[in-house]
Structure formats: structure tokens, C-alpha cells
Amino acid sequence: MAEYSVFSLLKNSFSGNRDWKPAWRKPDPKPEYDVVIVGGGGHGLSTAYYLGKEHGLTNVAVLEKGWLGSGNIGRNTTIVRSNYLLPENSRFYEHSMKLWEGLSHDLNYNVMFSQRGILNLAHTPGQLDDFARRGNAMRHEGIDAELVVGAEAVRRMVPGLDVSANARFPIVGGLMQPRAGTARHDAVAWGYARAADRRGVDILENCEVTGFLREGDRVVGVTTTRGDIRARKVAVAVAGSTGRVMKLAGVDEMPIESHVLQAFVSESLKPVLHTVVTFGAGHLYASQSDKGGLVFGGDIDGYNSYAQRGNLPVVEDVASEFVAMFPGFSRVRLLRSWGGIMDMSMDGSPIITTGPLPGMYLNCGWCYGGFKATPASGWCFAHTIARDEPHPLNAAFTLDRFRRGILIDEKGVGATPRLH
Ligand SMILES: Cc1cc2nc3c(=O)[nH]c(=O)nc-3n(C[C@H](O)[C@H](O)[C@H](O)COP(=O)(O)OP(=O)(O)OC[C@H]3O[C@@H](n4cnc5c(N)ncnc54)[C@H](O)[C@@H]3O)c2cc1C
């Protein structure tokens, strides 16, 4: 497969760009693999890539029921950050950040990672104190964090924000992570797919897993819409479909709720928003894409659902928060909105583990934050699958922590998935 470079760009421009090869093959399923990964989202694809790159396992298939990018990997608001308080989360997400920083080179694919920073706004002195604590915890872990004190300092960073004293939600400062930013979500899926394919991984699209092959307790393969496939190891990374897929394996109860999360993009504007900004009085995050659209989102819809579309009350709620923050954007036209199915865990932290059945491995519970986790999630899951034990970075992300009551509750709101 061709290396992407300035030379291949030039060469193809002379032939009218008619000679580009498909970025990955469309193979037929083999009857058996060493590892089968269910779910061709960001996490399934990155796992396949790191299985090959880090562990030399390439007799691997990724099974995707639709087309690559049809799930949350192609539906998110593309925010990448590692500004967490709890050490289990901050170490894991900082590892992800370091992988992001070299990802375009590593994959030989431009994922358009743009470290434009993220600013979490504080609206009360108490919230700013809380941010100081989080910033200190981050620095203690070697992660970049800067406390921004005062409305004027915020105004200089984000000119369109309403920082006036009589604003609907007055701003007193914020917490900045300069190395945070955004990446192009489809490119991440395509880049990992291409790089995994180059190492020999079979990417099987339109291949829905409909059941699991069992020998006694052990999972020894899957039944699919393209026939049965046996495997020494079966890894599940289906994000919002975790409950459904695990039920097919006879695991009826999972500490996961599936909810719709919507996102929005406006018409294109000249550059006006230079960092990612989050609103601290409600729940809203916004950035401007490289094409100029304002990309933003807020809370999940208030009910459980497997539908990849949302309802109007959340549209109104999110738009009103956006306009309260940026009154000047009230006349910008909304271009599109869409929804994805979120795998909300009980404590807001993920699960990357062996089991719960022999021969099976599980990756889920990404809530709002799985896009930024894509590199580290695949890296850690590949380690867990290859070595049959977790890496220290994901050792805490077990399934049985919910049974044992050892939650990793970043927000401190308890076992309430809709609040994480
Ligand atoms: C609107 C929205 C905004 C978001 N914003 C952000 C953000 O700004 N930053 C951030 O970090 N995270 C964000 N997220 C979360 C992030 O996108 C997800 O946590 C992450 O993409 C989930 O992992 P994935 O990419 O593997 O999931 P997916 O892409 O959903 O992959 C799972 C795949 O499994 C497939 N599948 C399901 N069942 C089967 C089956 N039976 N057989 C075969 N395949 C199956 C699905 O078709 C799907 O392609 C957002 C999510 C949404 C919806």
C-alpha cells in the first residue's frame, strides 16, 4: 500500500488523482483468527493496530456491523484533553495525549490533531478553587495546566464570550490546558483502519455479530451475518451497543446505560473561536472546526435509547446555553445536528478488562469522553488481550469494581450515569 507523502501527492496529481488505491482491503472472512474484535469504531480499530504494532499479533479481524465511522467515532465533537483530577484517569488520558502527539506520523495519516487548548470556565470563586485543585493535581502528574484568574484574562483568550459583570452567568476565570485541542474524527478511524490493514488485519464491514460460539463456559468465536468465525480470543468494543452485544453472550446485566448524545454544527464562519471552551454553569462545550463551523454539544438526552438521533428539548437547552455564553452567535445559522449512542458507566470511568467470560475481553463505559481515549484505549486493550492481564494504566478499569464498590468517580456524583 502506498506511503502518503509529498512525493505521492505530486505523483498522483500528474495522473489526475486517478491512481489512488483504496485505503484498506475488503477481504472475505477467514474461518478462524487469533483475535476477533467486535466493533469497528475508534477503539476496535486502534486495538487491532496496537495488537500488530506492539505485540506482533496480526492474524486479527475487526468485525463492524455497518461501515467504518458509522458509530460514535464519526459523530463526536472531537475534543481531546487530559485534564482529569483522579490519578487513574489523568495517567490514562495523559498517555493518550502523548500518543495523539505522534499519531499522524505513527499512522502515516494526517489526523489533523490541533493543540489549540481547552478552557474550562469558572463562574464562582468556589469553582475556581476547585479548578486550582484540579490544576495542581494535573501538574503533580506532569500534565500542563494553567489557572486563568479574572474575567479580563478570559476575555483576552476568548473574545466573543460575554464576560460582563451583568452577564447571565458571570465569569471569574478558568482552567486552561494548552496541549488539549481537537482532531479530525473520521481521519482517526480511517488512519487506524489503513495502518491496521497494512499490518495484515482483516477489516470486515457489514459483518454484524449475532451470537457467540461457546465450548462450555469459554467463548471460542462468533456467529455473524457473514458466517461463523472462530477465534482464540474475542474482544468486544461496541461502545453504545455494549448491553445488547453482551446479552448475546448471556451476560444480562452490565453497569452501563445507553443514552443519546447530540451534537451541532453551524454554518462556516471566519476564525472566531481559537480554543475549545467549556461552560461551567451548565453543560456545554464548543470549538470551531478547521472548516469554520462552530461545533458544540451539551447534555445527553434524558432517557435511555439505542436510536442514533435525539429530541428537541436538548436542542433548545444546548442552544440557549451557547447563546448565553456567546450572545454574538445568536444570529448564526445551525447547519446540522445528529446523535450517537453513549455507553454511560455508573461512575463515569471506562472498563478495559479481561472477561467477563473465559476467552472474552471487554472495552466499554466511555461516556462523553471516548474519542480522546481512542489511542490509549486501543494501546491498553491490546496489551490486555495479548498478555491476558491489564497494563498498570488500565488495571483500575475493571468490571467488578462496581460490585466491590471501588468507583472511579471523577465528578463525585455517585452511581448516576446521566450525570457523568
Ligand atoms: C455527539 C457526541 C459527541 C462526543 N464528543 C466527544 C468529544 O468531544 N470528545 C471525546 O473524547 N469523546 C466524545 N464522544 C464520545 C466518543 O465519541 C465515544 O466515547 C467513542 O467514539 C466510543 O468508542 P468507539 O469509537 O469505539 O465507538 P463507535 O464508533 O460507536 O464504535 C462501536 C462500533 O460497534 C459497532 N457494533 C455495534 N454492535 C455490533 C455488532 N453486533 N456487530 C458488529 N459491530 C457492532 C457499531 O456499529 C460501531 O461502529 C462523543 C460522542 C457523541 C455521540
The ligand as a Tripos MOL2 file, in Angstrom:
@<TRIPOS>MOLECULE
LIG
   53    58     1     0     0
SMALL
NO_CHARGES

@<TRIPOS>ATOM
      1 C1        -22.3840   13.5650   19.8540 C.3       1 LIG1
      2 C2        -21.1640   13.0160   20.5160 C.ar      1 LIG1
      3 C3        -20.1390   13.8710   20.9140 C.ar      1 LIG1
      4 C4        -18.9890   13.3660   21.5230 C.ar      1 LIG1
      5 N1        -17.9600   14.2100   21.7870 N.ar      1 LIG1
      6 C5        -16.7950   13.7340   22.2930 C.ar      1 LIG1
      7 C6        -15.6820   14.5900   22.4550 C.ar      1 LIG1
      8 O1        -15.7300   15.7730   22.1230 O.2       1 LIG1
      9 N2        -14.5420   14.0650   22.9690 N.ar      1 LIG1
     10 C7        -14.4590   12.7610   23.3630 C.ar      1 LIG1
     11 O2        -13.4230   12.3550   23.8710 O.2       1 LIG1
     12 N3        -15.4940   11.9000   23.1680 N.ar      1 LIG1
     13 C8        -16.6610   12.3530   22.6360 C.ar      1 LIG1
     14 N4        -17.7100   11.4970   22.4060 N.ar      1 LIG1
     15 C9        -17.6010   10.1000   22.8260 C.3       1 LIG1
     16 C10       -16.8500    9.2410   21.8180 C.3       1 LIG1
     17 O3        -17.2360    9.5240   20.5100 O.3       1 LIG1
     18 C11       -17.1020    7.7660   22.1500 C.3       1 LIG1
     19 O4        -16.9000    7.5340   23.5320 O.3       1 LIG1
     20 C12       -16.2010    6.8200   21.3790 C.3       1 LIG1
     21 O5        -16.1880    7.1360   20.0000 O.3       1 LIG1
     22 C13       -16.6830    5.3860   21.5890 C.3       1 LIG1
     23 O6        -15.7950    4.4300   21.0970 O.3       1 LIG1
     24 P1        -15.7960    3.8920   19.5600 P.3       1 LIG1
     25 O7        -15.1930    4.9440   18.7150 O.co2     1 LIG1
     26 O8        -15.1420    2.5850   19.5460 O.co2     1 LIG1
     27 O9        -17.3690    3.7790   19.3190 O.3       1 LIG1
     28 P2        -18.1770    3.5320   17.9700 P.3       1 LIG1
     29 O10       -17.6360    4.3270   16.8440 O.co2     1 LIG1
     30 O11       -19.6210    3.7370   18.3100 O.co2     1 LIG1
     31 O12       -17.8450    2.0070   17.6720 O.3       1 LIG1
     32 C14       -18.6110    0.8990   18.0720 C.3       1 LIG1
     33 C15       -18.9370    0.1190   16.8190 C.3       1 LIG1
     34 O13       -19.5050   -1.1340   17.1630 O.3       1 LIG1
     35 C16       -20.3690   -1.4810   16.1090 C.3       1 LIG1
     36 N5        -21.2620   -2.5520   16.5490 N.ar      1 LIG1
     37 C17       -22.2730   -2.4890   17.4430 C.ar      1 LIG1
     38 N6        -22.8720   -3.6770   17.5610 N.ar      1 LIG1
     39 C18       -22.2160   -4.5210   16.7260 C.ar      1 LIG1
     40 C19       -22.3820   -5.8940   16.3900 C.ar      1 LIG1
     41 N7        -23.3420   -6.6490   16.9280 N.pl3     1 LIG1
     42 N8        -21.5320   -6.4440   15.4680 N.ar      1 LIG1
     43 C20       -20.5560   -5.7100   14.8830 C.ar      1 LIG1
     44 N9        -20.3640   -4.3920   15.1640 N.ar      1 LIG1
     45 C21       -21.1950   -3.8200   16.0710 C.ar      1 LIG1
     46 C22       -21.0950   -0.1740   15.8000 C.3       1 LIG1
     47 O14       -21.6880   -0.1800   14.5200 O.3       1 LIG1
     48 C23       -19.9660    0.8350   15.9390 C.3       1 LIG1
     49 O15       -19.3830    1.1620   14.7030 O.3       1 LIG1
     50 C24       -18.8840   11.9750   21.7900 C.ar      1 LIG1
     51 C25       -19.9080   11.1140   21.3810 C.ar      1 LIG1
     52 C26       -21.0310   11.6190   20.7360 C.ar      1 LIG1
     53 C27       -22.1240   10.6830   20.2940 C.3       1 LIG1
@<TRIPOS>BOND
     1     1     2 1
     2     2     3 ar
     3     2    52 ar
     4     3     4 ar
     5     4     5 ar
     6     4    50 ar
     7     5     6 ar
     8     6     7 ar
     9     6    13 1
    10     7     8 2
    11     7     9 ar
    12     9    10 ar
    13    10    11 2
    14    10    12 ar
    15    12    13 ar
    16    13    14 ar
    17    14    15 1
    18    14    50 ar
    19    15    16 1
    20    16    17 1
    21    16    18 1
    22    18    19 1
    23    18    20 1
    24    20    21 1
    25    20    22 1
    26    22    23 1
    27    23    24 1
    28    24    25 2
    29    24    26 1
    30    24    27 1
    31    27    28 1
    32    28    29 2
    33    28    30 1
    34    28    31 1
    35    31    32 1
    36    32    33 1
    37    33    34 1
    38    33    48 1
    39    34    35 1
    40    35    36 1
    41    35    46 1
    42    36    37 ar
    43    36    45 ar
    44    37    38 ar
    45    38    39 ar
    46    39    40 ar
    47    39    45 ar
    48    40    41 1
    49    40    42 ar
    50    42    43 ar
    51    43    44 ar
    52    44    45 ar
    53    46    47 1
    54    46    48 1
    55    48    49 1
    56    50    51 ar
    57    51    52 ar
    58    52    53 1
@<TRIPOS>SUBSTRUCTURE
     1 LIG1         1 GROUP 0 **** ****
